[in-house]
Amino acid sequence: MAMIPPQQLESEKSVGTSSLVLLQNVYHATSRLLHNLLPSPLTRIYRQQQRKQQQKWREPPDQSTAKTEWLDGLRGLTSLAVCLAHIVGGTHPDWYFAYGDGPQHSRSWMKLPIIRLIYSGDAAVAIFFLISGYVLSSRPLQRARRHHVALLHSELASSVLRRTGRLLLPTLCASFATMLGAQMGTFSCRPPIDDGHLTMFFVLARSKASIFDQILSWLREMATLFRPGAGTDLDTPDLMYGVQFWTIPIELGASFVIYLYILALSPLRQAPRLTLLAVSACYFMAWARWDIALFLAGMFLADIGIPKDTIRQAQPFNTELERYNSNRLWPVKSRLLPSRRLVFTCLQLCLLLGGLFLASQPTLNAATEPEPWATLNAVVPSSFGPEQVGRFWVAIGAILIFYVVERLQFAKWVLTRSLLVDHLGRISFSLYLVHNAVMSSLGAWLLTQLASRRVLHQEAHEIADGLTKGTGEWDVGIWVVICIVLLVSFWVADVFQRFIDRPSVRVVKCMEACLVAQVVDKEEDVEWL
């Protein structure tokens, strides 16, 4: 028997080892890819089970974000409302009119006030702007209250860079992906229920003669969308690659206004600062700049909501009254504490109901709506045009809702204890960016297939009424389509958040680290937001 040389044995062994390592690397890469494509709640549950099996204690929650988790939940619910608003606009356009109003004069219970907030895009956008103003100004206002001038200026400089990249990079990626889908004919399917109201709710882009022409069309739209002064035009444009992108330049411009106000008002005491903020918000609202007014209102609410124990070293409370008064600008007396608590709770609930009602302003036909909207719209400033008159009371209602939710512990508990709301908060921005593309491709195709099979033998013009006419199989089919579109939108937004949104945040942080000089403050800094 011939002997095999040792060198050949070592060579064959090294080849086998390298092949095994290659297969292991391919297996791990494929596993990571499939793991990232799964919905976040499933992967989170899987990781929790792994921790339990390994008997590892879960890390304590980050205290710097514990007080703002409810904002993520509120942001997630508003993002879902925007998604439903665009879907409902394509399946039940009559719901955008007031109860008993519209072409069909339908009286569906889904058109009632407060209930219609489930799919009210105007109210959701208003709350979005309030949250942005609140979050952007909370941390700098704390710096101003502690007189950390160097840190305040440094963080404002870095905030400008982070905010710009945070809004632009995911938006450009989402619109670019939509452009590629349009070139491949993804949005060529049009439902047979278009009655003139649907064109603003679907992606309008169509396939061009070549990919070069498609890219040029996309570049022209992005240049128009982010042109200087784009945030001053509050009319919803007919964007080819997603009508929801119209709020991005408005968000960016209003963010710069917030940074300017922080820089100008930070040296002032709290009382004059709040006064100037309130006067400025009223001024912008009077001139129909409801977007900037909402940002300033969010800054106002952030200023009055900064706990006092973040400014000075927290001391132990001797009585419950001291604990109650510690976070209030106007302390109350001990003998009136129980009664005032009851009065304040009743007042907050009344404000919440009033805010919910005002935020239920119908979207279409606002100038000639039935009572009580006709009376309310009569006192709206004349600077609001016929198309924007409904924005006034929606903005007022959103401010009332946010003010009450910030102070109701039960509302915060609801917004932080639900797995669905928590997941929506994580993917809120991604869902806002991608839902229209999913609805305009998969949703339009499903509606077309549903209509072609003649599930319910109705005419095409009757389909636009949705649930307002009959309860047949067509209505069931529409709701099945809506559920499918929502689930797929959640999944696409989850994938987009992992592969685009999170890397964009890391890229922006790297740019910030390279461009912004670090400022070290010798005083103790207590993080809150």
N, C-alpha and C positions, 0 to 999 in steps of 0.2 A: 504494500500500500504506500502510495507516494505521500511524502510529507509536504504540507503546505507551509511555505515560508512565513515567518512571523510578520514580515512587513505586509504581506498580502492580507493576513488576518486582521492586522490593525487598520488597513485601508478599508476592508469590507465593514469592519465594526464602526469606523467613523462615518462611512456612507449611510449605514443603517441608523446611526444616532442622529445624523443631520436630517434624514428623511422623517424620523420620528418627531424631531423638534419642529420641522416645517409643518407636519400634520397637526401638531399640538397648537402651533401659532394660528393656523387656519381655523381650527376648531374654536379657539378662544375668541378670535376676531368675529367669526360668524355668530357665536353665542352672544357677544356684546352687541352686535348689530341687531339681532332678533330681540334681545332684551330691551334695547332702546326703542324698538318699534312697538313694544307693548304699551298699553295705556299706563300712565303713572300710578294710578291707584293700585293696579295689580302688582307692579314692581315694588311699590312701597310695602304692600302686605307681604310679599315674598321676602323682602329684606327684614321685616319685623319678625317673621317666622325663623329666619336664619339666626337672628340675634337671640331669640328665645332658646333655640337648640344649642347654641354655643354658650348660653348662660351669661350673656353680656348685658350689663345694665345700659339702658338707653341714656344717652347724654342729656343733661338738663337743658331745657329750652333757652335760647339766647334771650337774655333779659333786654337787650337793646331793641329787639323787635317784638317783644311780648305785648307791648302796649299799642301796637299798630296792626296786629293781626286782623282786627275787625275791618280795617280799611281794605285789606286784600279780599275779604269776603264780600264787602259791599261792591268793590270793583268787579268781582266775578259775577255778581248778580246783574249789575248794569251791563256788562258785556253780553250776558245771556239775553237781556232785554233787547239790545241792539240786534243781535242775531235773529231773535224772534220777530222783531219789527220788519226786517228785510224779507223774511220768509212769509210772514203774514201779508206784506205788501204784494207778494206775487200770487198768493192763493186766495186771500180775502181782502181785496182792496177796499171794500165798503166799510170795513172796520176802522178805517182811518178817519171816517166822518163821525160826527156826534151821534148820540143815541136818537134814533128817529130821523136822522138827516142822511143825505147822500143820494145817489141816483136811484137806489131802490127803497129808500126811506125805511131801512130795516131796523128792527128793535131787538137785535140780538143781545143777550145778557153779557156777552163779551165786550160790548161797547159802553157798558156802564162805567161811571167814574170809579177810580181806585182799582177796579178789576182790569181796566185797560192798561194799567201800568205794567202788566206782565209783558206787553209787547210795545211799550211806548219808547221809541227811539229818542224822541226829543228830551224826555225826562232823564233817560239814561245818559245822554251826552252832557246835560246840565250837571248831573251828579259827578260825571267824569271830571269836568272842569273844576268843580269844588274840591274833589279829592286831590287833584293835581296842585291847586293853590295851597291846600292844607299841608300836603307832604313836602312840597318844595320850600316852604317857609318855616316849617317847625324847627328844624335844626338851626338854621341861621338866626332865628329869633331867640333861641336859647343862648347862642353865643353873644348876641347883643345884650340879653338880660344879665349875663355874667361879665360883660365888658371885655370879652376876648376879641379885641379888634383885629389882631393879626390873623387869628384863626378864621374869623369871619370873612375877611378879604380873600384869604387863600381858598376857602371853601366855595366862595362865590365864583372865583375864577375857574376852579375845577368843575363846579356845577354847570357852568355854561358849556364846557366841553362834553361832560357826561350827558347832559340833556340833549344836546344836538346829535351826538352819535347814537344815543339810546332811541331816539325817534326816527332818525334817517336810515340807519343801517337795516333794521328789520323791514321798514316800509319799502325800501328799494329792493330788497330780496324778494318780498312777497309780490310786489308788482312785476318784477322781472320773471318770476315763476309763472305768473298769470299771463305775461306776454308770450312765454314759450308755449303755454297751453293754448293760447289763442292761435298761434301759428300752426299748431298741430290739429286745429279744428275742434278743440275740446268744448268751446262755447257756441258751436254752430247750431245746436238744437234749440228751437224756440217752442215753448208751449202754445197750444192753440187757444189760450184763454187771455191773450193780450188784448185789453180793451182801452189802451192808451195810458194806463197808470203803471204798467209793469216795466217800462223801459228804464226807469230810474232805479229799479231794484235789481237789475241783472247786469252782468258784465257786458259792455257794449262792444268790446273788441272782436274783430273778425280776422280771419286768416288773410294775410297779405300775399302779394305775388311771390315774394322771396323773404327769407329770414332777415336780409339786410333792410328791406323796407319796414319790416315789423320792428326791428330794433330802432330805426330812426323814428318811427311813430311813438315808441315807448320813451325815447329820449326827449322828444318834443313835449310829451305830456308831463314828464317829470320836471323838465325845465319850467313849464308853465305853472305846475303845482307849487314848486318851491321858489318861484320868482320873488324878488324884493317887493314887499307889500302884499304878498298873497294872503296873509292872515287877516287883512282888512276887509276882504270880500267874504261876507257870511252867507251868500247865496250858494246853495248846494250845486256844484257844477256837474255836468254830465261827463264824468271821467270814464275813459274807455276801459281802464284796467282795474276798476273798483271804485264805486261811488263813495265808499266809506273813508277813502283817503283824504277827503276834503277837510277833516278835522285836524290832520297832522300839522300842517303849517299854522293853523290857528293855535294849537297847543304850543308850538314852538315860539311863536310871537308873544303869546300871553305869558309864557315862562320868562322870557326876557324882561317883560314889564314887571313881573314879580321880583326878579333880581334887582331891577333898578329901584323899586320901592323899598326893598330891604336895605340897599346901600344908602338910600336917602333918609329913611326913617329910623334906622338902627340907633343913632345917637339920642333919639328922643326918649322921654319917659313913656310909660305904657299908655296913660290916659290921652295925651295929645296924639300919640301914634294911632290909637284906636279911632280917635275922632277924625283924623285925616284919612284913614282907610275907609271909614264909613262914608265920608263926604265924597271921596274919589269913586267908590263903588256906585253911589247914587248918581254921580255925574255921568259916568260911563253908561249906566243903565238908561238914563234920560236921553242919551244920544244913540240908543239902540246898539251899543257895544256890550251886549249881555255876556259875551265870552270873557272879556276882561273884568267885568263886574263880578262874575262868578269866581274868577281866580282871586280877586281882591277879597271877596267874601270868605273864601277858604283861608286866606292869610289872616283875616280878622278873627275867624273862629279858632285858628291855631294859636293866635296870640292870647286870647282869653282862656284857652284850654291848657296852657303850660302849667303844670303843677308847681306849687311853690317849693316843694322839697327838692326839685332839681336845681334850684338857684342857691339855696343855702343848705348847709349840712342838716340832714333830717334829725330831729330830736324826738325822743319818745313822747307820746301823747299821754297826758295825765287823765283826760276824760274823753268820752266819745264826742263831745261837742268840739273839742280842739281838733280831733281827727276830721270831723265834718267840715269845719271852717278852714282847714289847712289848704284845701284846693279851691277855695272860693275867693273871689275878689271882694265880695261884700259879706262879711260874717253876719250870722244871725244870733240872737239872744237865746239863752238856754230855755227860758220859759215859753218861747214861741217855736222852739225847734220841732216838736211833733206836728203841730198844726200847720206850720209852714211846709214841712215835708209833704203833707197830704195836699196842700194847695198847689205846691210846685209840681207834684206828680200829676194832678188833674190838669194843670195848665199845660204841662208838656204833652199829655195825651191829646188835648184839644189842638195844640199847635201841630202835632203829628197828623191828626185827621185833616186839619186845614191844609197842611202842606201836601198830603196825598191827593186831596181833591183838586187843588190848584195845579199840581203837576199832571193831572189827567186831562189837560187841555187837548182837544182833538187836533190832529195834525193838519187835515185838509179842511178847506172852506171855513177858516177861522174868522173871516171878516163878517160872515152872514150866518153864524151859528145860532141855534135856538138858545133860550134862556137856560141857565144864568150866564152863559158865556157872552151873549150879546151885550148885557149890561156891564160885565167885567171888562170886555174889550173896548167899551166906550171910553174908559178912563185911561187907556194905554197911551203913552206919549205918541205924538204924531210922527216922530222920527222912525217909528217902527212901520215898515211898509206893509202892504196887504199880505205878503207871503211870510212876514216875520212877526206879525202881531201876536201870534200864539206863543212866541218865545218868552214874552214878558212874564206872564203868570206861571209858566213852567219854571222859569228861573227862581221866582219868589218861592214857589212850592218846594223846589229842590233845596233851597237854603233852609227852610223850616224843617224839612225831613232830616237833613244832615245835622242840624243843630240839636234836634231831639235825640237822634240815634247816638250821637257822641256822648250824651249824658245818661242814657238808659242802659244800665248794666245788663238787663235782660236781652236787649237788642244786640249788644256786643257778644253776649254769650251765644246767641243763636248764630251769629255770623262767624264764630270761631269754633263751634263744636260739631259742625256738619262736614262729613267727608266730601260730599258733592260741592258744597260751597267753597271748601278749602281748595279743592282741585280747580274749580272755576277761577278762583283768585290767582292760582299759579299760572294758568294759561290765558288769563283775561286779554292781555295785549295781543297774543298770538291768535286767539279766537277772533278778535276784532279785525285782524288783518286778513285772515284766510277764509272766513265763513262765506263771504260773497262769492268767492271762486268755487267753493264746493256747491253752493246752492245753484249757481249759474251753469254748472256742468252736470253733476249728478242729479240735483233736484229738477232741473229742466228736463233732463232725459227721462226721469221717472214720471214726471207729470205728462210728458208726451206719450209714453207707453201706456199710462193709465187712461188717457183720453182715447188713444187709438183702439184700445180693447173695448171701449164703450161699456165700462163697468156699470154705469147708470145711464140709461138712454135719455140724456138731456142735451139740449142745444149748447153750443159753445158759450153763448152769452150768459146762460144760466150758471155756468161753472164758476164765473167770477164772483158770484154771491157766496160761494162756500156754504157755510152752515146756515145762512139766512134763508135758504130754500130747501126744505126737505131734510130728512135724516137718512138718506139712502146710502147705498154702497159707495157712491162717489165721495161722500163726506168721510167715510171710514178710510177710503183709499188715500184721501188728501192727508189725513192725520198720520197714516202709516208712512207716507212720504216725508212728512215733517219730522217724525221721529227718526227715520233713517238718516235724513240730512243732518239733524242735530248730532247724532252719535258719530257719524263720519267726520263732522266738523270738529267735534271734541278730539277725536283721534288725530286728525291732521294738525290741529293746533298744538296738541301735545308733542308730536314729532317736530313741528316747526319750532316749538319752544326749546327743545333739546338741541337741535342741530343748527339753529339760526339765532334764536333770541339769546340763549345763554352765551354762546361764543361771541355774539356782538357785545354783550356786557363785558366780557373779558378783554376784548380788543379795545374797548373804550377805556377800561381801567389801565391797560398798558400804555395807551396814548397819554392818559392823564399823568401816569408816573413819569413819563419821559418829558412832558411839556411843562408841568406845574411844579414849581419849587415847593418843597416841604417846609412848613412852618411849625416850629416846636414851641408850644406855650408852656411855661413853667407852672402855671396854675393847674390845679386838679380839674380834669374834664370828666363830667358825668354824662355818659351816652344815654340818649332817650329814643332817638329815631334812627 
